[in-house]
């Protein structure tokens, strides 16, 4: 009997096929060697991101460098990397701030530009370190420093208001309310799970029914990077999941989606985009000043957990951060507040 593939395995296969097509149709032939080399150390999602970034880069070269303008990108020789200079890459990074593709305008801010430069650096490093090219201009460009952004999160009263809105449908349009009657239990379970565990939206949509262990109040998830982890949930999450699962038993999943925990109206596994739209729909009834996304719900949970425990290492572990400094950066304001509150904790002399 053939084992049914889970959501993450299917996603890996889709990404692998997509990457194969891009290598055959959109990128220079010599790129295949780079992607074979990084396969063992990167996720399929990372490789697809690299491929998209390199596609933008080589299209830019073709459209802006007269030496290569009449040549098909597939036929670009590896020598192209030696022929490009630092200024070419700098002009490319300026270009990707705003550019047009397929009649659509694409923009990149600091993080997007940094990612595209990082992709080029990894790409160049491979060929240079393996002595396949003579120079490495990408290594001579400094990664732009990112300006710190304020961490957006929901306040305690806003969390309660959000759950109330999901339960009641208050503020929704008539057409939205028609769907709300069918999806209320699912939406309450989903929002409560995001707020009560801090998992990523990609981890949430990948959950299968059999991943939930109510006896141990844990859920097996696939973390960013591909490894499995167990997250634990509290009573409010448990109650919401139980209520939804009773309804879930009456649903008839589409073929290939039988194991999925969260199903769409079409009885297919809920997608990341669908969850993003769902969170936007409900949160817009709670606050207009904050742009709330699933990641903001994750930040809300992380902040609450840190305030309750004061343990930055626990927060890092629960959120699935491999480096505690990532967590520390996000919750620096809370750390400063705790330090300030502790300023009188140690007495140098006893009070008379």
C-alpha positions in Angstrom: 0.0 0.0 0.0 1.5 3.4 -1.0 1.9 5.8 1.8 -0.1 9.0 1.4 2.1 12.1 1.1 1.6 14.8 3.7 1.2 18.5 2.9 4.9 19.3 3.3 6.0 16.4 1.1 3.6 17.5 -1.6 4.9 21.0 -1.3 8.5 19.8 -1.7 7.5 17.9 -4.8 5.8 20.9 -6.3 8.8 23.1 -5.6 11.2 20.5 -7.0 9.2 20.3 -10.3 8.9 24.1 -10.4 12.6 24.5 -9.9 13.4 21.9 -12.6 11.2 23.8 -15.0 12.9 27.1 -14.2 16.3 25.6 -14.7 15.3 24.1 -18.1 13.4 27.2 -19.3 14.4 30.4 -17.6 18.0 30.2 -16.2 21.4 29.7 -17.8 22.5 26.1 -18.2 25.4 26.5 -15.8 23.0 27.3 -12.9 22.1 23.6 -12.6 25.4 22.9 -10.9 24.8 25.5 -8.2 21.4 24.1 -7.4 22.6 20.5 -7.2 25.3 21.6 -4.8 23.0 23.4 -2.4 20.2 20.7 -2.4 21.5 18.9 0.7 21.7 22.0 2.8 18.7 24.0 1.8 14.9 23.6 1.7 13.0 23.4 -1.5 11.4 26.7 -0.6 14.8 28.4 -0.3 15.9 27.0 -3.6 12.8 28.3 -5.3 13.5 31.8 -3.8 17.0 31.7 -5.1 15.8 30.7 -8.6 13.2 33.6 -8.7 15.9 36.1 -7.6 18.4 34.8 -10.2 15.7 34.9 -12.9 15.1 38.6 -12.2 18.9 39.2 -12.2 19.6 37.5 -15.6 16.6 39.2 -17.2 18.0 42.5 -16.0 21.4 41.7 -17.6 19.7 40.7 -20.9 17.6 43.8 -21.0 20.3 46.3 -19.9 23.6 44.9 -21.1 24.2 45.3 -24.9 26.7 42.4 -24.9 24.0 39.9 -23.9 20.9 41.6 -25.2 20.7 39.4 -28.4 21.5 36.2 -26.5 19.0 33.8 -25.0 19.4 33.6 -21.2 19.6 29.8 -21.5 22.8 30.3 -23.6 24.5 32.7 -21.2 28.0 31.3 -20.6 29.5 31.1 -17.1 32.0 33.7 -18.3 29.2 36.2 -17.8 30.0 36.2 -14.1 33.6 37.2 -14.7 32.6 39.9 -17.1 30.2 41.6 -14.7 31.7 44.2 -12.3 30.6 45.6 -8.9 28.9 48.5 -10.6 26.7 46.1 -12.6 25.4 44.5 -9.4 24.9 47.9 -7.7 22.9 49.1 -10.7 20.8 45.9 -10.5 20.1 46.5 -6.8 18.9 50.0 -7.7 16.8 48.6 -10.5 14.9 46.1 -8.3 13.6 48.8 -6.0 10.9 49.3 -8.7 10.7 47.4 -11.9 8.0 46.1 -14.3 7.5 42.4 -15.2 4.6 40.9 -17.1 2.8 44.3 -17.1 3.0 44.3 -13.3 5.0 46.7 -11.1 7.2 45.0 -8.5 8.8 46.8 -5.6 11.4 45.8 -3.1 12.2 47.6 0.1 15.2 47.0 2.4 14.5 43.4 3.2 13.7 42.5 -0.4 16.9 44.1 -1.7 18.9 42.4 1.0 17.5 39.0 0.1 18.3 39.5 -3.6 21.9 40.5 -2.8 22.2 37.5 -0.4 21.1 35.2 -3.3 23.7 36.7 -5.6 26.4 36.4 -2.9 25.6 32.7 -2.4 25.5 32.1 -6.1 28.9 33.9 -6.7 30.5 32.3 -3.7 29.8 28.8 -5.0 31.5 29.3 -8.4 34.3 31.4 -7.0 35.1 28.9 -4.1 35.1 26.1 -6.6 37.5 28.0 -8.9 35.0 28.1 -11.7 35.3 31.9 -12.0 38.2 34.3 -11.4 36.5 37.1 -9.5 33.7 37.6 -7.0 32.2 41.1 -7.4 29.2 40.3 -5.2 31.5 39.7 -2.2 32.7 43.3 -2.5 29.2 44.8 -1.9 28.2 45.3 1.6 24.8 44.0 2.7 22.6 47.0 3.4 21.8 47.7 7.0 18.1 47.2 7.8 16.3 49.9 9.8 14.6 48.6 12.8 10.8 48.4 12.5 8.4 48.7 15.3 7.0 45.3 16.2 3.2 45.4 15.6 1.2 43.2 18.0 -2.3 43.2 19.5 -2.9 44.5 23.0 -4.7 42.2 25.5 -8.1 43.8 24.9 -7.6 43.7 21.1 -6.9 39.9 21.4 -10.2 39.4 23.3 -12.0 41.7 20.8 -10.6 39.7 17.8 -11.8 36.4 19.2 -15.2 38.0 19.9 -15.5 39.2 16.3 -14.6 35.7 15.0 -17.3 34.1 17.1 -20.0 36.7 16.5 -19.2 37.9 13.0 -19.8 41.5 14.2 -19.1 44.1 11.5 -19.0 41.7 8.6 -20.9 42.3 5.4 -24.0 40.3 4.6 -22.1 38.2 2.1 -19.3 37.6 4.6 -21.9 36.6 7.2 -23.3 34.0 4.9 -19.9 32.3 4.8 -19.3 33.0 8.5 -22.2 30.7 9.5 -20.4 27.8 7.7 -16.9 28.6 8.8 -17.3 30.1 12.3 -16.1 27.0 14.3 -13.1 26.6 11.9 -12.2 30.2 12.1 -12.4 30.3 15.9 -10.2 27.2 16.1 -7.7 28.6 13.6 -7.4 32.1 15.2 -7.3 30.7 18.7 -4.5 28.3 17.6 -2.4 31.0 16.1 -2.9 33.3 19.1 -2.4 30.5 21.6 0.7 28.8 20.2 2.5 31.4 18.1 3.0 29.0 15.2 3.7 30.2 11.7 0.9 30.3 9.2 2.8 27.8 7.0 3.0 25.4 10.0 -0.6 25.9 10.7 -2.0 25.0 7.3 0.2 21.9 7.2 -1.4 20.3 10.3 -3.2 17.0 9.7 -5.9 15.7 12.1 -3.6 12.9 13.2 -0.9 15.4 14.2 -3.0 16.4 17.2 -2.6 14.6 20.5 -5.3 15.7 23.0 -4.0 13.5 25.7 -0.6 15.3 25.7 -2.2 18.5 24.5 0.4 18.7 21.7 0.5 19.1 18.0 3.3 17.8 15.7 4.3 20.5 13.2 6.9 20.9 10.4 9.1 23.9 11.2 10.7 26.3 8.9 13.8 24.4 7.7 12.0 21.1 7.5 12.4 19.6 10.9 9.5 18.3 13.1 8.6 19.8 16.4 5.9 19.4 19.1 4.0 22.5 20.2 1.7 22.5 23.2 -1.7 24.2 23.6 -3.8 25.4 26.5 -7.4 24.9 27.5 -8.8 27.6 25.3 -7.1 26.2 22.2 -8.2 22.7 23.2 -11.9 23.7 23.5 -11.8 25.5 20.2 -10.2 22.5 18.4 -12.7 20.0 19.9 -15.7 22.2 18.8 -14.3 22.4 15.2 -13.4 18.7 15.0 -17.0 17.8 15.7 -18.0 19.8 12.7 -15.0 18.5 10.7 -16.4 14.9 11.1 -19.4 15.9 9.0 -17.4 17.4 6.2 -16.4 15.5 3.0 -12.9 16.5 2.0 -11.9 16.6 -1.6 -9.6 13.8 -2.9 -6.1 14.3 -1.6 -7.2 16.5 1.3 -8.7 13.9 3.6 -6.1 14.3 6.4 -6.0 18.1 6.4 -7.2 19.7 9.7 -8.4 23.0 8.3 -10.6 22.8 5.2 -11.8 25.6 2.8 -15.4 26.0 1.6 -14.3 23.8 -1.3 -13.3 21.1 1.2 -9.6 21.4 0.3 -6.7 22.2 2.6 -6.7 25.8 3.6 -3.9 27.7 1.9 -1.5 30.3 3.4 -3.1 33.1 1.4 -6.6 32.1 2.6 -5.5 32.3 6.2 -3.9 35.7 5.6 -7.1 37.0 4.1 -9.1 35.5 6.9 -7.0 37.2 9.5 -7.2 40.5 7.6 -11.0 40.2 7.4 -11.6 39.8 11.1 -8.8 42.0 12.4 -10.0 45.0 10.3 -13.1 45.0 12.6 -10.9 45.4 15.7 -8.3 47.9 14.6 -7.7 50.2 11.6 -4.4 51.6 12.9 -2.6 48.3 12.9 -2.1 46.1 9.9 -2.6 42.6 11.4 -1.3 39.5 9.7 -0.8 36.0 10.9 2.8 36.9 11.7 1.5 39.7 14.0 -0.5 37.1 15.9 2.7 35.2 16.3 4.4 38.3 17.7 1.5 38.9 20.0 1.9 35.4 21.4 5.6 35.7 21.8 5.2 39.0 23.7 2.6 37.5 26.1 4.7 34.4 26.7 7.8 36.5 27.5 5.9 38.8 29.8 4.6 35.8 31.7 7.8 33.8 31.9 10.6 36.3 31.4 12.5 33.4 29.8 13.9 34.5 26.4 15.3 31.0 25.7 11.8 29.4 26.3 10.2 31.9 23.9 12.9 31.2 21.3 12.3 27.4 21.6 8.5 27.7 21.5 8.6 30.0 18.5 11.1 27.8 16.7 13.9 30.3 16.5 17.2 28.6 16.0 19.1 31.6 17.2 18.0 33.2 20.5 19.4 36.5 19.2 16.5 36.6 16.7 14.1 36.3 19.6 16.0 38.9 21.6 15.9 41.4 18.7 12.1 41.1 18.4 11.4 41.4 22.2 14.2 43.9 23.1 11.6 46.4 24.3 10.2 43.9 26.8 13.7 43.1 27.9 14.4 46.7 28.6 11.2 47.0 30.6 12.1 44.0 32.7 15.6 45.4 33.3 14.0 48.8 34.4 11.6 47.0 36.8 14.5 45.1 38.3 16.6 48.2 39.0 15.8 48.1 42.8 15.7 44.3 43.1 19.2 44.2 44.7 19.5 46.2 48.0 23.0 47.4 48.8 22.1 48.3 52.3 19.3 47.2 54.5 16.6 49.7 55.3 16.8 50.9 58.9 
